[in-house]
Amino acid sequence: YAIIPASTASFVTELTAIGHGLGFSRTIVAHNDSLIAVKFTPGTIFDQTPGPDAGRQLNR
């Protein structure tokens, strides 16, 4: 899990860049030693945005 510190720091930077406070941003990425990683490959992908294409299956 060597990537976690850099990844969380980068996410904090992104959150603060869009206007979230530093305290809030650090709280969002706070974690303990019981982290797990999940890797998956989606079988089917759908448009999730509101509008007329909502629910439309996307091509890979």
N, CA, C and O atoms as a Tripos MOL2 file, in Angstrom:
@<TRIPOS>MOLECULE
protein
  240   239    60     0     0
PROTEIN
NO_CHARGES

@<TRIPOS>ATOM
      1 N           0.8180   -1.2070    0.0000 N.3       1 TYR1
      2 CA          0.0000    0.0000    0.0000 C.3       1 TYR1
      3 C           0.8570    1.2640    0.0000 C.2       1 TYR1
      4 O           0.4650    2.2880    0.5610 O.2       1 TYR1
      5 N           1.9940    1.1880   -0.6150 N.am      2 ALA2
      6 CA          2.9150    2.3230   -0.6380 C.3       2 ALA2
      7 C           2.3440    3.5320   -1.3710 C.2       2 ALA2
      8 O           2.7880    4.6560   -1.1400 O.2       2 ALA2
      9 N           1.3870    3.3220   -2.2320 N.am      3 ILE3
     10 CA          0.8160    4.4130   -3.0290 C.3       3 ILE3
     11 C          -0.1840    5.2720   -2.2380 C.2       3 ILE3
     12 O          -0.5140    6.3780   -2.6660 O.2       3 ILE3
     13 N          -0.6560    4.7860   -1.1160 N.am      4 ILE4
     14 CA         -1.7230    5.4750   -0.3790 C.3       4 ILE4
     15 C          -1.3560    6.9010    0.0270 C.2       4 ILE4
     16 O          -2.1620    7.8000   -0.2150 O.2       4 ILE4
     17 N          -0.2030    7.1690    0.6230 N.am      5 PRO5
     18 CA          0.0860    8.5600    1.0190 C.3       5 PRO5
     19 C           0.0770    9.5420   -0.1500 C.2       5 PRO5
     20 O          -0.4890   10.6300   -0.0380 O.2       5 PRO5
     21 N           0.6880    9.1750   -1.2540 N.am      6 ALA6
     22 CA          0.7160   10.0770   -2.4100 C.3       6 ALA6
     23 C          -0.6740   10.2410   -3.0160 C.2       6 ALA6
     24 O          -1.0500   11.3360   -3.4340 O.2       6 ALA6
     25 N          -1.4260    9.1620   -3.0620 N.am      7 SER7
     26 CA         -2.7680    9.2100   -3.6310 C.3       7 SER7
     27 C          -3.7010   10.0730   -2.7930 C.2       7 SER7
     28 O          -4.4530   10.8830   -3.3330 O.2       7 SER7
     29 N          -3.6550    9.9030   -1.4820 N.am      8 THR8
     30 CA         -4.5240   10.7080   -0.6230 C.3       8 THR8
     31 C          -4.1080   12.1740   -0.6360 C.2       8 THR8
     32 O          -4.9660   13.0570   -0.6160 O.2       8 THR8
     33 N          -2.8170   12.4450   -0.6700 N.am      9 ALA9
     34 CA         -2.3480   13.8350   -0.7380 C.3       9 ALA9
     35 C          -2.8070   14.4910   -2.0360 C.2       9 ALA9
     36 O          -3.1970   15.6590   -2.0390 O.2       9 ALA9
     37 N          -2.7620   13.7540   -3.1220 N.am     10 SER10
     38 CA         -3.2090   14.2720   -4.4110 C.3      10 SER10
     39 C          -4.7050   14.5700   -4.3950 C.2      10 SER10
     40 O          -5.1470   15.5830   -4.9360 O.2      10 SER10
     41 N          -5.4760   13.6920   -3.7780 N.am     11 PHE11
     42 CA         -6.9210   13.9040   -3.7040 C.3      11 PHE11
     43 C          -7.2410   15.1170   -2.8370 C.2      11 PHE11
     44 O          -8.1470   15.8840   -3.1640 O.2      11 PHE11
     45 N          -6.5160   15.3000   -1.7400 N.am     12 VAL12
     46 CA         -6.6940   16.4910   -0.9010 C.3      12 VAL12
     47 C          -6.4230   17.7460   -1.7290 C.2      12 VAL12
     48 O          -7.1630   18.7250   -1.6340 O.2      12 VAL12
     49 N          -5.3820   17.7200   -2.5260 N.am     13 THR13
     50 CA         -5.0630   18.8580   -3.3950 C.3      13 THR13
     51 C          -6.2110   19.1450   -4.3600 C.2      13 THR13
     52 O          -6.5800   20.3020   -4.5610 O.2      13 THR13
     53 N          -6.7670   18.1080   -4.9500 N.am     14 GLU14
     54 CA         -7.8920   18.2780   -5.8800 C.3      14 GLU14
     55 C          -9.1180   18.8420   -5.1680 C.2      14 GLU14
     56 O          -9.7830   19.7370   -5.6890 O.2      14 GLU14
     57 N          -9.4160   18.3270   -3.9910 N.am     15 LEU15
     58 CA        -10.5870   18.8030   -3.2480 C.3      15 LEU15
     59 C         -10.4500   20.2620   -2.8430 C.2      15 LEU15
     60 O         -11.4070   21.0300   -2.9430 O.2      15 LEU15
     61 N          -9.2630   20.6450   -2.3870 N.am     16 THR16
     62 CA         -9.0760   22.0430   -1.9840 C.3      16 THR16
     63 C          -9.0780   22.9630   -3.2010 C.2      16 THR16
     64 O          -9.4920   24.1180   -3.1010 O.2      16 THR16
     65 N          -8.6230   22.4670   -4.3400 N.am     17 ALA17
     66 CA         -8.6110   23.2780   -5.5640 C.3      17 ALA17
     67 C         -10.0190   23.6330   -6.0310 C.2      17 ALA17
     68 O         -10.2160   24.6620   -6.6770 O.2      17 ALA17
     69 N         -10.9940   22.7930   -5.7090 N.am     18 ILE18
     70 CA        -12.3680   23.0990   -6.1110 C.3      18 ILE18
     71 C         -13.1650   23.7530   -4.9880 C.2      18 ILE18
     72 O         -14.3880   23.8700   -5.0670 O.2      18 ILE18
     73 N         -12.4550   24.1810   -3.9350 N.am     19 GLY19
     74 CA        -13.0950   25.0030   -2.9190 C.3      19 GLY19
     75 C         -13.4040   24.3680   -1.5790 C.2      19 GLY19
     76 O         -13.9310   25.0390   -0.6920 O.2      19 GLY19
     77 N         -13.0930   23.0980   -1.4080 N.am     20 HIS20
     78 CA        -13.3240   22.4750   -0.1040 C.3      20 HIS20
     79 C         -12.2010   22.8710    0.8450 C.2      20 HIS20
     80 O         -11.0550   23.0380    0.4270 O.2      20 HIS20
     81 N         -12.5300   23.0200    2.1120 N.am     21 GLY21
     82 CA        -11.5290   23.3810    3.1010 C.3      21 GLY21
     83 C         -10.5280   22.2590    3.3290 C.2      21 GLY21
     84 O         -10.8150   21.0900    3.0700 O.2      21 GLY21
     85 N          -9.3550   22.6310    3.8150 N.am     22 LEU22
     86 CA         -8.3030   21.6460    4.0560 C.3      22 LEU22
     87 C          -8.7260   20.6180    5.1020 C.2      22 LEU22
     88 O          -8.4770   19.4250    4.9300 O.2      22 LEU22
     89 N          -9.3620   21.0650    6.1800 N.am     23 GLY23
     90 CA         -9.8100   20.1370    7.2220 C.3      23 GLY23
     91 C         -10.8140   19.1250    6.6920 C.2      23 GLY23
     92 O         -10.7130   17.9310    6.9750 O.2      23 GLY23
     93 N         -11.7790   19.6080    5.9240 N.am     24 PHE24
     94 CA        -12.7710   18.7210    5.3140 C.3      24 PHE24
     95 C         -12.0840   17.7220    4.3880 C.2      24 PHE24
     96 O         -12.3550   16.5220    4.4410 O.2      24 PHE24
     97 N         -11.2000   18.2250    3.5490 N.am     25 SER25
     98 CA        -10.5220   17.3740    2.5720 C.3      25 SER25
     99 C          -9.6970   16.2840    3.2430 C.2      25 SER25
    100 O          -9.7010   15.1350    2.8020 O.2      25 SER25
    101 N          -8.9980   16.6410    4.2960 N.am     26 ARG26
    102 CA         -8.2010   15.6330    5.0150 C.3      26 ARG26
    103 C          -9.0960   14.6120    5.7110 C.2      26 ARG26
    104 O          -8.7350   13.4400    5.8170 O.2      26 ARG26
    105 N         -10.2610   15.0510    6.1840 N.am     27 THR27
    106 CA        -11.1960   14.1280    6.8340 C.3      27 THR27
    107 C         -11.7400   13.1190    5.8350 C.2      27 THR27
    108 O         -11.8870   11.9400    6.1590 O.2      27 THR27
    109 N         -12.0370   13.5700    4.6300 N.am     28 ILE28
    110 CA        -12.5720   12.6830    3.5970 C.3      28 ILE28
    111 C         -11.6060   11.5380    3.2930 C.2      28 ILE28
    112 O         -12.0470   10.4150    3.0440 O.2      28 ILE28
    113 N         -10.3080   11.8000    3.3080 N.am     29 VAL29
    114 CA         -9.3280   10.7620    2.9540 C.3      29 VAL29
    115 C          -8.7100   10.0770    4.1700 C.2      29 VAL29
    116 O          -7.8390    9.2200    4.0230 O.2      29 VAL29
    117 N          -9.1580   10.4490    5.3680 N.am     30 ALA30
    118 CA         -8.6060    9.8300    6.5790 C.3      30 ALA30
    119 C          -8.8840    8.3210    6.5540 C.2      30 ALA30
    120 O          -9.9390    7.8840    6.0940 O.2      30 ALA30
    121 N          -7.9450    7.5480    7.0430 N.am     31 HIS31
    122 CA         -8.0840    6.0970    7.0460 C.3      31 HIS31
    123 C          -7.2630    5.5040    8.1910 C.2      31 HIS31
    124 O          -6.4590    6.1830    8.8290 O.2      31 HIS31
    125 N          -7.4950    4.2290    8.4230 N.am     32 ASN32
    126 CA         -6.6860    3.5110    9.4080 C.3      32 ASN32
    127 C          -5.9780    2.3600    8.6960 C.2      32 ASN32
    128 O          -5.9680    2.3060    7.4660 O.2      32 ASN32
    129 N          -5.4030    1.4670    9.4370 N.am     33 ASP33
    130 CA         -4.6150    0.3860    8.8390 C.3      33 ASP33
    131 C          -5.4550   -0.7720    8.3060 C.2      33 ASP33
    132 O          -4.9010   -1.7770    7.8590 O.2      33 ASP33
    133 N          -6.7810   -0.6500    8.3470 N.am     34 SER34
    134 CA         -7.6200   -1.7610    7.8930 C.3      34 SER34
    135 C          -8.1280   -1.5580    6.4610 C.2      34 SER34
    136 O          -9.1910   -2.0630    6.1010 O.2      34 SER34
    137 N          -7.3730   -0.8260    5.6570 N.am     35 LEU35
    138 CA         -7.7560   -0.6220    4.2640 C.3      35 LEU35
    139 C          -7.6630   -1.9170    3.4730 C.2      35 LEU35
    140 O          -6.8410   -2.7840    3.7690 O.2      35 LEU35
    141 N          -8.5120   -2.0340    2.4690 N.am     36 ILE36
    142 CA         -8.4190   -3.1460    1.5290 C.3      36 ILE36
    143 C          -8.4680   -2.5720    0.1130 C.2      36 ILE36
    144 O          -8.9130   -1.4430   -0.0920 O.2      36 ILE36
    145 N          -8.0190   -3.3370   -0.8340 N.am     37 ALA37
    146 CA         -8.0870   -2.9340   -2.2390 C.3      37 ALA37
    147 C          -9.0450   -3.8660   -2.9640 C.2      37 ALA37
    148 O          -9.0810   -5.0680   -2.7030 O.2      37 ALA37
    149 N          -9.8090   -3.3010   -3.8660 N.am     38 VAL38
    150 CA        -10.7430   -4.0820   -4.6700 C.3      38 VAL38
    151 C         -10.4560   -3.7860   -6.1380 C.2      38 VAL38
    152 O         -10.4160   -2.6260   -6.5490 O.2      38 VAL38
    153 N         -10.2600   -4.8260   -6.9130 N.am     39 LYS39
    154 CA        -10.0290   -4.6750   -8.3490 C.3      39 LYS39
    155 C         -11.1500   -5.4060   -9.0740 C.2      39 LYS39
    156 O         -11.4670   -6.5510   -8.7530 O.2      39 LYS39
    157 N         -11.7520   -4.7310  -10.0610 N.am     40 PHE40
    158 CA        -12.8270   -5.3700  -10.8000 C.3      40 PHE40
    159 C         -12.8270   -4.8940  -12.2490 C.2      40 PHE40
    160 O         -12.2550   -3.8540  -12.5760 O.2      40 PHE40
    161 N         -13.4660   -5.6610  -13.0960 N.am     41 THR41
    162 CA        -13.6580   -5.2940  -14.4920 C.3      41 THR41
    163 C         -15.1560   -5.2720  -14.7540 C.2      41 THR41
    164 O         -15.8170   -6.3050  -14.6460 O.2      41 THR41
    165 N         -15.7030   -4.1040  -15.0980 N.am     42 PRO42
    166 CA        -17.1460   -4.0370  -15.3460 C.3      42 PRO42
    167 C         -17.5350   -4.8750  -16.5660 C.2      42 PRO42
    168 O         -16.8130   -4.9090  -17.5620 O.2      42 PRO42
    169 N         -18.6650   -5.5370  -16.4750 N.am     43 GLY43
    170 CA        -19.1580   -6.3250  -17.5910 C.3      43 GLY43
    171 C         -19.9890   -5.5050  -18.5550 C.2      43 GLY43
    172 O         -19.9600   -5.7410  -19.7630 O.2      43 GLY43
    173 N         -20.7310   -4.5440  -18.0290 N.am     44 THR44
    174 CA        -21.5890   -3.6800  -18.8290 C.3      44 THR44
    175 C         -21.5230   -2.2820  -18.2470 C.2      44 THR44
    176 O         -21.4860   -2.1130  -17.0280 O.2      44 THR44
    177 N         -21.5070   -1.2720  -19.1200 N.am     45 ILE45
    178 CA        -21.3820    0.1150  -18.6700 C.3      45 ILE45
    179 C         -22.5760    0.9090  -19.1910 C.2      45 ILE45
    180 O         -22.9510    0.7830  -20.3570 O.2      45 ILE45
    181 N         -23.1780    1.7350  -18.3150 N.am     46 PHE46
    182 CA        -24.3350    2.5390  -18.6760 C.3      46 PHE46
    183 C         -24.0750    4.0090  -18.3890 C.2      46 PHE46
    184 O         -23.3270    4.3460  -17.4720 O.2      46 PHE46
    185 N         -24.6910    4.8790  -19.1720 N.am     47 ASP47
    186 CA        -24.6390    6.3210  -18.9480 C.3      47 ASP47
    187 C         -25.4240    6.6260  -17.6740 C.2      47 ASP47
    188 O         -26.5830    6.2330  -17.5500 O.2      47 ASP47
    189 N         -24.7990    7.3220  -16.7350 N.am     48 GLN48
    190 CA        -25.4400    7.6250  -15.4610 C.3      48 GLN48
    191 C         -25.8260    9.0910  -15.3180 C.2      48 GLN48
    192 O         -26.3410    9.4940  -14.2750 O.2      48 GLN48
    193 N         -25.5830    9.8920  -16.3490 N.am     49 THR49
    194 CA        -25.8950   11.3110  -16.2470 C.3      49 THR49
    195 C         -27.3790   11.5450  -16.4980 C.2      49 THR49
    196 O         -28.0030   10.7980  -17.2520 O.2      49 THR49
    197 N         -27.9530   12.5740  -15.8760 N.am     50 PRO50
    198 CA        -29.3630   12.8870  -16.1310 C.3      50 PRO50
    199 C         -29.5620   13.2910  -17.5960 C.2      50 PRO50
    200 O         -28.6480   13.8110  -18.2360 O.2      50 PRO50
    201 N         -30.7230   13.0540  -18.0970 N.am     51 GLY51
    202 CA        -31.0380   13.4720  -19.4560 C.3      51 GLY51
    203 C         -31.5470   12.3310  -20.3090 C.2      51 GLY51
    204 O         -31.7750   11.2290  -19.8090 O.2      51 GLY51
    205 N         -31.7250   12.5870  -21.5870 N.am     52 PRO52
    206 CA        -32.3360   11.5910  -22.4640 C.3      52 PRO52
    207 C         -31.4960   10.3290  -22.6670 C.2      52 PRO52
    208 O         -32.0380    9.2880  -23.0400 O.2      52 PRO52
    209 N         -30.2030   10.3990  -22.4330 N.am     53 ASP53
    210 CA        -29.3540    9.2130  -22.5980 C.3      53 ASP53
    211 C         -29.1720    8.4160  -21.3110 C.2      53 ASP53
    212 O         -28.4620    7.4100  -21.3050 O.2      53 ASP53
    213 N         -29.7960    8.8460  -20.2360 N.am     54 ALA54
    214 CA        -29.6520    8.1420  -18.9570 C.3      54 ALA54
    215 C         -30.0820    6.6850  -19.1170 C.2      54 ALA54
    216 O         -31.1570    6.4000  -19.6460 O.2      54 ALA54
    217 N         -29.2510    5.7900  -18.6660 N.am     55 GLY55
    218 CA        -29.5460    4.3680  -18.7440 C.3      55 GLY55
    219 C         -29.1310    3.7090  -20.0480 C.2      55 GLY55
    220 O         -29.2740    2.4960  -20.2000 O.2      55 GLY55
    221 N         -28.6210    4.4890  -20.9880 N.am     56 ARG56
    222 CA        -28.1830    3.9430  -22.2720 C.3      56 ARG56
    223 C         -26.8890    3.1600  -22.0770 C.2      56 ARG56
    224 O         -25.9700    3.6290  -21.4060 O.2      56 ARG56
    225 N         -26.8200    1.9790  -22.6580 N.am     57 GLN57
    226 CA        -25.6010    1.1780  -22.5660 C.3      57 GLN57
    227 C         -24.5110    1.8210  -23.4130 C.2      57 GLN57
    228 O         -24.7500    2.2080  -24.5570 O.2      57 GLN57
    229 N         -23.3090    1.9320  -22.8430 N.am     58 LEU58
    230 CA        -22.1720    2.5150  -23.5430 C.3      58 LEU58
    231 C         -21.3440    1.4250  -24.1940 C.2      58 LEU58
    232 O         -21.2560    0.3080  -23.6830 O.2      58 LEU58
    233 N         -20.7400    1.7520  -25.3200 N.am     59 ASN59
    234 CA        -19.8310    0.8190  -25.9860 C.3      59 ASN59
    235 C         -18.4840    0.8440  -25.2890 C.2      59 ASN59
    236 O         -18.0870    1.8670  -24.7310 O.2      59 ASN59
    237 N         -17.7950   -0.2590  -25.3200 N.am     60 ARG60
    238 CA        -16.4720   -0.3290  -24.6880 C.3      60 ARG60
    239 C         -15.4370    0.3320  -25.5120 C.2      60 ARG60
    240 O         -14.2690    0.3640  -25.1260 O.2      60 ARG60
@<TRIPOS>BOND
     1     1     2 1
     2     2     3 1
     3     3     4 2
     4     3     5 am
     5     5     6 1
     6     6     7 1
     7     7     8 2
     8     7     9 am
     9     9    10 1
    10    10    11 1
    11    11    12 2
    12    11    13 am
    13    13    14 1
    14    14    15 1
    15    15    16 2
    16    15    17 am
    17    17    18 1
    18    18    19 1
    19    19    20 2
    20    19    21 am
    21    21    22 1
    22    22    23 1
    23    23    24 2
    24    23    25 am
    25    25    26 1
    26    26    27 1
    27    27    28 2
    28    27    29 am
    29    29    30 1
    30    30    31 1
    31    31    32 2
    32    31    33 am
    33    33    34 1
    34    34    35 1
    35    35    36 2
    36    35    37 am
    37    37    38 1
    38    38    39 1
    39    39    40 2
    40    39    41 am
    41    41    42 1
    42    42    43 1
    43    43    44 2
    44    43    45 am
    45    45    46 1
    46    46    47 1
    47    47    48 2
    48    47    49 am
    49    49    50 1
    50    50    51 1
    51    51    52 2
    52    51    53 am
    53    53    54 1
    54    54    55 1
    55    55    56 2
    56    55    57 am
    57    57    58 1
    58    58    59 1
    59    59    60 2
    60    59    61 am
    61    61    62 1
    62    62    63 1
    63    63    64 2
    64    63    65 am
    65    65    66 1
    66    66    67 1
    67    67    68 2
    68    67    69 am
    69    69    70 1
    70    70    71 1
    71    71    72 2
    72    71    73 am
    73    73    74 1
    74    74    75 1
    75    75    76 2
    76    75    77 am
    77    77    78 1
    78    78    79 1
    79    79    80 2
    80    79    81 am
    81    81    82 1
    82    82    83 1
    83    83    84 2
    84    83    85 am
    85    85    86 1
    86    86    87 1
    87    87    88 2
    88    87    89 am
    89    89    90 1
    90    90    91 1
    91    91    92 2
    92    91    93 am
    93    93    94 1
    94    94    95 1
    95    95    96 2
    96    95    97 am
    97    97    98 1
    98    98    99 1
    99    99   100 2
   100    99   101 am
   101   101   102 1
   102   102   103 1
   103   103   104 2
   104   103   105 am
   105   105   106 1
   106   106   107 1
   107   107   108 2
   108   107   109 am
   109   109   110 1
   110   110   111 1
   111   111   112 2
   112   111   113 am
   113   113   114 1
   114   114   115 1
   115   115   116 2
   116   115   117 am
   117   117   118 1
   118   118   119 1
   119   119   120 2
   120   119   121 am
   121   121   122 1
   122   122   123 1
   123   123   124 2
   124   123   125 am
   125   125   126 1
   126   126   127 1
   127   127   128 2
   128   127   129 am
   129   129   130 1
   130   130   131 1
   131   131   132 2
   132   131   133 am
   133   133   134 1
   134   134   135 1
   135   135   136 2
   136   135   137 am
   137   137   138 1
   138   138   139 1
   139   139   140 2
   140   139   141 am
   141   141   142 1
   142   142   143 1
   143   143   144 2
   144   143   145 am
   145   145   146 1
   146   146   147 1
   147   147   148 2
   148   147   149 am
   149   149   150 1
   150   150   151 1
   151   151   152 2
   152   151   153 am
   153   153   154 1
   154   154   155 1
   155   155   156 2
   156   155   157 am
   157   157   158 1
   158   158   159 1
   159   159   160 2
   160   159   161 am
   161   161   162 1
   162   162   163 1
   163   163   164 2
   164   163   165 am
   165   165   166 1
   166   166   167 1
   167   167   168 2
   168   167   169 am
   169   169   170 1
   170   170   171 1
   171   171   172 2
   172   171   173 am
   173   173   174 1
   174   174   175 1
   175   175   176 2
   176   175   177 am
   177   177   178 1
   178   178   179 1
   179   179   180 2
   180   179   181 am
   181   181   182 1
   182   182   183 1
   183   183   184 2
   184   183   185 am
   185   185   186 1
   186   186   187 1
   187   187   188 2
   188   187   189 am
   189   189   190 1
   190   190   191 1
   191   191   192 2
   192   191   193 am
   193   193   194 1
   194   194   195 1
   195   195   196 2
   196   195   197 am
   197   197   198 1
   198   198   199 1
   199   199   200 2
   200   199   201 am
   201   201   202 1
   202   202   203 1
   203   203   204 2
   204   203   205 am
   205   205   206 1
   206   206   207 1
   207   207   208 2
   208   207   209 am
   209   209   210 1
   210   210   211 1
   211   211   212 2
   212   211   213 am
   213   213   214 1
   214   214   215 1
   215   215   216 2
   216   215   217 am
   217   217   218 1
   218   218   219 1
   219   219   220 2
   220   219   221 am
   221   221   222 1
   222   222   223 1
   223   223   224 2
   224   223   225 am
   225   225   226 1
   226   226   227 1
   227   227   228 2
   228   227   229 am
   229   229   230 1
   230   230   231 1
   231   231   232 2
   232   231   233 am
   233   233   234 1
   234   234   235 1
   235   235   236 2
   236   235   237 am
   237   237   238 1
   238   238   239 1
   239   239   240 2
@<TRIPOS>SUBSTRUCTURE
     1 TYR1         2 RESIDUE 1 A TYR
     2 ALA2         6 RESIDUE 1 A ALA
     3 ILE3        10 RESIDUE 1 A ILE
     4 ILE4        14 RESIDUE 1 A ILE
     5 PRO5        18 RESIDUE 1 A PRO
     6 ALA6        22 RESIDUE 1 A ALA
     7 SER7        26 RESIDUE 1 A SER
     8 THR8        30 RESIDUE 1 A THR
     9 ALA9        34 RESIDUE 1 A ALA
    10 SER10       38 RESIDUE 1 A SER
    11 PHE11       42 RESIDUE 1 A PHE
    12 VAL12       46 RESIDUE 1 A VAL
    13 THR13       50 RESIDUE 1 A THR
    14 GLU14       54 RESIDUE 1 A GLU
    15 LEU15       58 RESIDUE 1 A LEU
    16 THR16       62 RESIDUE 1 A THR
    17 ALA17       66 RESIDUE 1 A ALA
    18 ILE18       70 RESIDUE 1 A ILE
    19 GLY19       74 RESIDUE 1 A GLY
    20 HIS20       78 RESIDUE 1 A HIS
    21 GLY21       82 RESIDUE 1 A GLY
    22 LEU22       86 RESIDUE 1 A LEU
    23 GLY23       90 RESIDUE 1 A GLY
    24 PHE24       94 RESIDUE 1 A PHE
    25 SER25       98 RESIDUE 1 A SER
    26 ARG26      102 RESIDUE 1 A ARG
    27 THR27      106 RESIDUE 1 A THR
    28 ILE28      110 RESIDUE 1 A ILE
    29 VAL29      114 RESIDUE 1 A VAL
    30 ALA30      118 RESIDUE 1 A ALA
    31 HIS31      122 RESIDUE 1 A HIS
    32 ASN32      126 RESIDUE 1 A ASN
    33 ASP33      130 RESIDUE 1 A ASP
    34 SER34      134 RESIDUE 1 A SER
    35 LEU35      138 RESIDUE 1 A LEU
    36 ILE36      142 RESIDUE 1 A ILE
    37 ALA37      146 RESIDUE 1 A ALA
    38 VAL38      150 RESIDUE 1 A VAL
    39 LYS39      154 RESIDUE 1 A LYS
    40 PHE40      158 RESIDUE 1 A PHE
    41 THR41      162 RESIDUE 1 A THR
    42 PRO42      166 RESIDUE 1 A PRO
    43 GLY43      170 RESIDUE 1 A GLY
    44 THR44      174 RESIDUE 1 A THR
    45 ILE45      178 RESIDUE 1 A ILE
    46 PHE46      182 RESIDUE 1 A PHE
    47 ASP47      186 RESIDUE 1 A ASP
    48 GLN48      190 RESIDUE 1 A GLN
    49 THR49      194 RESIDUE 1 A THR
    50 PRO50      198 RESIDUE 1 A PRO
    51 GLY51      202 RESIDUE 1 A GLY
    52 PRO52      206 RESIDUE 1 A PRO
    53 ASP53      210 RESIDUE 1 A ASP
    54 ALA54      214 RESIDUE 1 A ALA
    55 GLY55      218 RESIDUE 1 A GLY
    56 ARG56      222 RESIDUE 1 A ARG
    57 GLN57      226 RESIDUE 1 A GLN
    58 LEU58      230 RESIDUE 1 A LEU
    59 ASN59      234 RESIDUE 1 A ASN
    60 ARG60      238 RESIDUE 1 A ARG
